[in-house]
Amino acid sequence: MARTTAVDVKAIIKTKLTESEVTPYVTSANILVTQALGSSGLSDDVLTEIERWVAAHMIAVTKTRQATDEKAGTASVKYSGQYGANLSSTTYGQMALTLDTTGILATLGGKAAWIYAVPTAPSKF
């Protein structure tokens, strides 16, 4: 059973979708959050908020894209996000990542990359 509702999701994303059109996104977000974070130890309140932001992210990458730049003269719109960037491609997904203090969501779709600097030995030439 979903932790959040279509009404709660519509409170954070401006969309023309009806509640019944938002509900499948809530269901998908619930499945994702439960699978990835259900046994993470995060409180139910936090999981509810993550689910709400993930549902909004899913809407933003499919039906209601986020505009980053809009112009009126000669009509131009630029949209945020890029395919393959996962949750970091929208502000909604970024909020979900912020709420996930375990870091698990950041690793979905691939492994998180880490770069370590290794000092080099001085050259004796």
Sequence and secondary structure as in RCSB ss.txt:
>XXXX:A:sequence
MARTTAVDVKAIIKTKLTESEVTPYVTSANILVTQALGSSGLSDDVLTEIERWVAAHMIAVTKTRQATDEKAGTA
SVKYSGQYGANLSSTTYGQMALTLDTTGILATLGGKAAWIYAVPTAPSKF
>XXXX:A:secstr
  SS HHHHHTTS     HHHHHHHHHHHHHHHHHHHTTS   HHHHHHHHHHHHHHHHHTTTS  EEEEETTTT
EEEE   TT GGGGSHHHHHHHHH TT TGGGTTS               
